[in-house]
Amino acid sequence: MKKWLFIGCVLCMLMGCENINNQNPVSYVPVNYTLYITREHPHFVIDGGFQTMTITSTKFEREYIGYAGLLIWIGMDGNYHAADLCCPNCLIKTKPVEVDGLYAICPTCGEEYDLSYGFAIPTKGLSQYSLKKYQAILNNTVSGYTLRIIN
């Protein structure tokens, strides 16, 4: 009996974790971008509301914004989040996802990614992958708050 229970648990874990070890199909490109919140974007602060921002170009030589650009948002969980603008279903760098309310929507395939709590998971369409996530690190410096996005 214990043997069958063990085998059943292992099978459930393997089936439930099917895509966890699969890498996101969006190409690896370095990400190193700093958003100067206090100086340049004082409206982009955590105040309990959902906010988004897209970055499609850099200001400085050693900044990198991923494959198709950056989507940065403040989720309903009250945290900063960041992901690549490229839809992992289409992989078209020149047609980034567009934000519509709590969703990022691919203009090519129509896939919707739920941004509300920071996971950027697909909710409508065929994609098996979330948007490619990056680390968003909030720092309180002498010159004010900065948000550093890295991979």
matplotlib code that plots the C-alpha trace (Angstrom):
import matplotlib.pyplot as plt

x = [0.0, 2.8, 4.6, 1.5, 1.0, 4.6, 4.4, 1.2, 2.8, 5.8, 3.6, 1.5, 4.6, 6.1, 2.9, 2.3, 5.8, 5.9, 7.0, 8.9, 12.3, 11.6, 13.3, 11.4, 11.8, 12.6, 16.3, 18.6, 19.8, 21.5, 19.3, 20.8, 18.6, 18.1, 14.9, 15.4, 12.0, 12.4, 14.1, 12.5, 9.3, 7.9, 4.4, 5.7, 5.6, 3.8, 0.6, -1.8, -2.7, -1.7, 0.7, 2.7, 5.6, 7.4, 11.0, 12.0, 15.3, 18.2, 19.6, 23.2, 25.8, 25.9, 22.2, 20.5, 16.8, 16.4, 15.2, 12.2, 12.3, 11.1, 7.6, 7.8, 4.8, 3.5, 1.3, -1.8, 0.6, 2.3, 5.6, 7.6, 7.9, 9.6, 9.4, 10.5, 8.0, 8.4, 5.5, 7.0, 4.4, 5.3, 8.9, 8.6, 10.9, 9.4, 5.8, 6.0, 3.1, 0.8, -0.7, -4.4, -5.5, -4.2, -3.2, -0.3, -1.7, 0.3, -0.8, 0.1, -1.5, -3.8, -2.3, -3.2, -0.8, -2.2, 0.0, -2.1, 0.1, 3.4, 3.4, 2.7, 1.1, -0.9, -4.7, -6.1, -4.5, -2.1, 1.1, 2.6, 5.0, 4.8, 6.4, 10.2, 10.6, 13.5, 14.5, 13.3, 15.3, 14.2, 16.9, 16.8, 19.8, 21.0, 19.5, 16.2, 14.6, 15.9, 14.6, 17.2, 16.1, 18.6, 18.7]
y = [0.0, 2.4, 1.6, 2.6, 5.8, 6.7, 6.0, 8.1, 11.0, 10.9, 10.8, 13.7, 15.8, 15.1, 15.9, 19.1, 20.3, 19.7, 23.2, 24.2, 23.0, 24.0, 27.3, 30.2, 30.3, 34.1, 34.5, 35.3, 38.8, 40.8, 43.0, 45.8, 48.8, 51.4, 53.4, 56.6, 56.8, 59.8, 62.0, 60.9, 59.0, 60.3, 59.0, 55.4, 54.7, 52.0, 53.5, 50.6, 51.0, 49.0, 50.8, 49.8, 51.2, 50.0, 50.7, 50.3, 52.2, 52.9, 56.3, 55.2, 53.1, 50.2, 49.7, 46.6, 46.1, 42.4, 40.9, 43.2, 45.7, 45.9, 45.8, 47.1, 47.2, 47.5, 44.6, 44.3, 42.6, 46.0, 45.0, 46.0, 43.4, 43.2, 41.1, 41.1, 42.6, 39.6, 37.1, 33.7, 32.2, 34.3, 35.3, 38.4, 41.0, 43.8, 43.3, 43.5, 42.8, 45.8, 46.6, 46.7, 47.1, 44.1, 42.2, 42.2, 41.2, 40.0, 41.9, 38.9, 35.9, 37.5, 35.7, 37.5, 37.5, 38.3, 40.9, 41.5, 39.7, 39.7, 36.3, 37.3, 33.9, 33.2, 33.3, 33.2, 31.5, 28.8, 29.8, 27.4, 30.0, 33.1, 36.3, 36.1, 37.6, 39.6, 40.7, 44.1, 45.4, 48.6, 50.7, 53.7, 55.8, 59.2, 60.7, 58.9, 55.6, 53.6, 50.4, 48.1, 45.5, 42.6, 39.0]
z = [0.0, 0.9, -2.3, -4.4, -2.4, -2.9, -6.7, -6.9, -5.1, -7.4, -10.5, -9.2, -8.6, -12.0, -13.8, -11.8, -12.4, -16.1, -17.2, -14.1, -15.4, -19.0, -19.8, -21.1, -24.9, -24.9, -25.8, -23.0, -23.3, -20.4, -18.3, -16.2, -16.0, -13.2, -12.9, -10.9, -9.2, -7.0, -9.7, -12.9, -12.1, -8.8, -9.8, -10.0, -6.3, -4.3, -3.0, -3.2, -6.9, -9.9, -12.2, -15.3, -17.3, -20.5, -21.3, -25.0, -25.1, -22.8, -21.6, -20.9, -22.6, -20.1, -19.7, -21.1, -21.4, -22.3, -25.6, -26.6, -23.8, -20.2, -18.6, -15.1, -12.8, -9.3, -8.6, -6.5, -3.9, -3.4, -5.0, -8.0, -10.8, -14.2, -17.3, -20.9, -23.4, -25.7, -25.9, -25.3, -27.6, -30.7, -30.0, -32.2, -30.8, -32.9, -31.7, -27.9, -25.6, -24.8, -21.4, -21.1, -17.4, -15.4, -18.5, -21.0, -24.4, -27.4, -30.5, -32.7, -31.1, -28.6, -25.6, -22.3, -19.3, -15.9, -14.2, -11.1, -8.5, -10.4, -12.0, -15.6, -16.2, -19.4, -18.8, -22.3, -25.4, -26.1, -24.3, -21.8, -20.5, -18.4, -19.6, -18.9, -15.4, -14.1, -10.6, -9.5, -6.5, -4.8, -3.2, -0.9, -1.8, -0.7, -3.9, -3.5, -4.5, -7.4, -8.9, -10.4, -12.9, -13.5, -14.6]

ax = plt.figure().add_subplot(projection="3d")
ax.plot(x, y, z, "-o")
ax.set_aspect("equal")
plt.show()
